[in-house]
Amino acid sequence: MQSFFQFIFTLICVYMAFWSLQNIEFEKFVLKDARHQVRLLRAFLAIIIGYFVANFFLTMGNLIITFSKSFQH
């Protein structure tokens, strides 16, 4: 069940990263007629950013749970 939650949370973070990258005009930084490459770049950046953001929050959550369990004993 935990793996499923991590997978869904990672997908949500990737989607949010993709959504937030929509406002950046990558077309200014690449050659003309490179629409497909810009879309692929945006998708790869969203995957990378979303993965690291999800990994950060999941790690912080695990650390908080571990610390709270260590203080209960």
Secondary structure, 3 states (H helix, E strand, C coil): CHHHHHHHHHHHHHHHHHHHHHHCCHHHCCCCCCHHHHHHHHHHHHHHHHHHHHHHHHHHHHHHHHHHHHHHC
